[in-house]
Amino acid sequence: MYLDMFSNRSPRLRSLAIIFGFAVLTLAGNGYSAEREGSGSGPRYIQFSQVGDPAEVLEVKLDVSRPVEPGEIRVDVLASPIHPSNLLQISGSYGTAAKLPSIPGSEGIGRVVETSAEVTGVSVGQLVLLTGGGTWRDEMVGPANQFIPLPNFGAQTPELIEQLSMTAVNPLSALLMLTTFVNLTEGDWIVHSAANSAVGGYITQLAKQRGIKTINVVRREGLVDDLMSKGATVVLIDGPDLAERIANAAGKQPVALAIDAVGGETFSRLAQSLGNGGTLVSYGVLSGKPASFNPAVAVFNDIRIRGFWLSKWFERAGMEEKQAAFGQIIPLIASGSLKANIDSRFTVSEIKQAVTRAAQRGRNGKVLIVPDHQ
Ligand SMILES: NC(=O)c1ccc[n+]([C@@H]2O[C@H](COP(=O)([O-])OP(=O)(O)OC[C@H]3O[C@@H](n4cnc5c(N)ncnc54)[C@H](OP(=O)(O)O)[C@@H]3O)[C@@H](O)[C@H]2O)c1
């Protein structure tokens, strides 16, 4: 069934293959200038003019709802997630600085409400993925080719729309980290940290679909049922003896791949847990701490340390590679085979509560920005 879904014979995949050549990823955009700021009851957007605590520096602004120009479409934003990277960039701690003033938001989903005469291939009522940054707002107006039109998946339930709003960042990262660093085969063991994050959940689900066994490392109790329901083989709570417990969990099998979003001691413990020739992929530093790494582990176990940054992949990957990656992810999300938990929903006007919640420990999933009427 898994292969059938991605078969080249599938008309759904063929249509996805046509539309994913131009996907880009930006954490924030600055498409609205101060001159265009509106008043009264226009569409709202979030802006920051200085870096700092997101709950303090983010402002709700009113836009002027302008007419669509030739080649443009108007889209009502239906959902846009808050990612750790968004909060880091607003606070000035990310790998790239935002050009100020800036509208945050890396991705989302919207519905086309107006098209200009010249636009083809996308129609009013169609769902589109939002790319190019600046997605925390009520409405986007821009060239049609900046949006990714989605095929008709049948019933457009609120749940499906919310899940699709998180397509372009985390599921893609999970897929690429699982498939591009190590040639894993059925029965292989991997370990990953922050396993209850959205990326972690996607890694677990994608691994399970491939018959790969996952050791899911988290920092707190109470997550076993959720992770097991996603297909986890083992769930472990991080601690000083983590490497030993990972080895015990995998039995006599070597761990081929470790995927780390935490850094600090977790990074070091995952490196120690790898089998000979194993690879550790680092993709986040949630602890904010540098890691110490015993070179003896590299010498005697031939460990490879790699980094992953989706932004670089978007820059580097060609059209076919992007089509293949999106073409795998979207049908899985559409069919309900790939999901992330959703903790809470806030409107654009509630942005301060939204970012405050997104920064809290112990959330049960993603925080989404949604329209007022949901
Ligand atoms: N390199 C890339 O291209 C790339 C792409 C996508 C995401 N990322 C990174 O991946 C990480 C996860 O992103 P996400 O969107 O999936 O996150 P998320 O769903 O918003 O959740 C963050 C999770 O991290 C956990 N966490 C926070 N600090 C932790 C720590 N010190 N130790 C262990 N767990 C910790 C939280 O657990 P609790 O429930 O215990 O609070 C929470 O489950 C972030 O660092 C993000 O920047 C990187």
The ligand as an SDF file (V2000), in Angstrom:
LIG
                    3D

 48 52  0  0  0  0  0  0  0  0999 V2000
   17.6680   21.7480   11.1690 N   0  0  0  0  0  0  0  0  0  0  0  0
   16.4790   21.8410   10.5630 C   0  0  0  0  0  0  0  0  0  0  0  0
   16.3840   22.0190    9.3460 O   0  0  0  0  0  0  0  0  0  0  0  0
   15.2450   21.7200   11.3890 C   0  0  0  0  0  0  0  0  0  0  0  0
   14.0030   21.5360   10.7820 C   0  0  0  0  0  0  0  0  0  0  0  0
   12.8820   21.3970   11.5930 C   0  0  0  0  0  0  0  0  0  0  0  0
   13.0140   21.4850   12.9700 C   0  0  0  0  0  0  0  0  0  0  0  0
   14.2460   21.7040   13.4990 N   0  0  0  0  0  0  0  0  0  0  0  0
   14.4550   21.7510   14.9520 C   0  0  0  0  0  0  0  0  0  0  0  0
   13.8990   20.5920   15.4930 O   0  0  0  0  0  0  0  0  0  0  0  0
   13.5690   20.8190   16.8480 C   0  0  0  0  0  0  0  0  0  0  0  0
   12.1480   20.3380   17.0710 C   0  0  0  0  0  0  0  0  0  0  0  0
   11.2720   21.1580   16.3080 O   0  0  0  0  0  0  0  0  0  0  0  0
    9.7080   20.8720   16.3470 P   0  0  0  0  0  0  0  0  0  0  0  0
    9.0360   21.9000   15.5130 O   0  0  0  0  0  0  0  0  0  0  0  0
    9.4810   19.4470   16.0310 O   0  0  0  0  0  0  0  0  0  0  0  0
    9.4270   21.1010   17.9040 O   0  0  0  0  0  0  0  0  0  0  0  0
    8.0320   21.1550   18.6690 P   0  0  0  0  0  0  0  0  0  0  0  0
    7.0930   20.1700   18.1160 O   0  0  0  0  0  0  0  0  0  0  0  0
    7.5770   22.5790   18.7140 O   0  0  0  0  0  0  0  0  0  0  0  0
    8.3960   20.6830   20.1240 O   0  0  0  0  0  0  0  0  0  0  0  0
    9.5740   20.9980   20.8020 C   0  0  0  0  0  0  0  0  0  0  0  0
    9.8400   19.7720   21.6350 C   0  0  0  0  0  0  0  0  0  0  0  0
   11.1470   19.8110   22.1370 O   0  0  0  0  0  0  0  0  0  0  0  0
   11.1660   19.2800   23.4330 C   0  0  0  0  0  0  0  0  0  0  0  0
   12.2880   19.9030   24.1110 N   0  0  0  0  0  0  0  0  0  0  0  0
   12.5170   21.2100   24.2910 C   0  0  0  0  0  0  0  0  0  0  0  0
   13.6720   21.4020   24.9350 N   0  0  0  0  0  0  0  0  0  0  0  0
   14.1770   20.1700   25.1810 C   0  0  0  0  0  0  0  0  0  0  0  0
   15.3410   19.7030   25.8350 C   0  0  0  0  0  0  0  0  0  0  0  0
   16.2310   20.5440   26.3590 N   0  0  0  0  0  0  0  0  0  0  0  0
   15.5300   18.3640   25.9040 N   0  0  0  0  0  0  0  0  0  0  0  0
   14.6440   17.5130   25.3680 C   0  0  0  0  0  0  0  0  0  0  0  0
   13.5080   17.9000   24.7350 N   0  0  0  0  0  0  0  0  0  0  0  0
   13.2930   19.2120   24.6560 C   0  0  0  0  0  0  0  0  0  0  0  0
    9.8400   19.6350   24.0440 C   0  0  0  0  0  0  0  0  0  0  0  0
    9.5480   18.6620   24.9970 O   0  0  0  0  0  0  0  0  0  0  0  0
    8.6650   18.8670   26.3480 P   0  0  0  0  0  0  0  0  0  0  0  0
    7.3000   18.4340   25.9380 O   0  0  0  0  0  0  0  0  0  0  0  0
    9.3080   17.9920   27.3140 O   0  0  0  0  0  0  0  0  0  0  0  0
    8.7060   20.3370   26.7110 O   0  0  0  0  0  0  0  0  0  0  0  0
    8.9390   19.5660   22.8240 C   0  0  0  0  0  0  0  0  0  0  0  0
    8.4440   18.2680   22.6450 O   0  0  0  0  0  0  0  0  0  0  0  0
   13.7720   22.3210   17.0720 C   0  0  0  0  0  0  0  0  0  0  0  0
   15.0400   22.5120   17.6210 O   0  0  0  0  0  0  0  0  0  0  0  0
   13.7390   22.8770   15.6640 C   0  0  0  0  0  0  0  0  0  0  0  0
   14.4070   24.1140   15.5500 O   0  0  0  0  0  0  0  0  0  0  0  0
   15.3600   21.8190   12.7500 C   0  0  0  0  0  0  0  0  0  0  0  0
  1  2  1  0
  2  3  2  0
  2  4  1  0
  4  5  1  0
  4 48  2  0
  5  6  2  0
  6  7  1  0
  7  8  2  0
  8  9  1  0
  8 48  1  0
  9 10  1  0
  9 46  1  0
 10 11  1  0
 11 12  1  0
 11 44  1  0
 12 13  1  0
 13 14  1  0
 14 15  2  0
 14 16  1  0
 14 17  1  0
 17 18  1  0
 18 19  2  0
 18 20  1  0
 18 21  1  0
 21 22  1  0
 22 23  1  0
 23 24  1  0
 23 42  1  0
 24 25  1  0
 25 26  1  0
 25 36  1  0
 26 27  1  0
 26 35  1  0
 27 28  2  0
 28 29  1  0
 29 30  1  0
 29 35  2  0
 30 31  1  0
 30 32  2  0
 32 33  1  0
 33 34  2  0
 34 35  1  0
 36 37  1  0
 36 42  1  0
 37 38  1  0
 38 39  2  0
 38 40  1  0
 38 41  1  0
 42 43  1  0
 44 45  1  0
 44 46  1  0
 46 47  1  0
M  CHG  2   8   1  16  -1
M  END
$$$$
